[in-house]
Amino acid sequence: MTVRLSTTLNNVGSISNDGNKEIILRFFDFMKRIGTSERYQNNNLKAIISYSKFLGPSVSLDNVKTKTKLLHSWIQK
């Protein structure tokens, strides 16, 4: 079953970190501006929303800059 872009955008509201919500919405605006397809936008948004939920409310997407931080976040779970 395919999830529509509108449904994926509604899922942004379920992210507990407000900074991450803003980052994701800015990324969506960027993808629209450069003319990517809705399918591409939807797939990227689904991935980044899931990742943001995985990181939890205390980790900002801006703070993840290295593989070490990625691994550290995973080990703490």
Summary of the structure (lengths in Angstrom):
residues: 77
radius of gyration: 13.0
end to end distance: 29.4
largest distance: 37.7
contacts: 183
relative contact order: 0.17
helix: 74%
strand: 0%
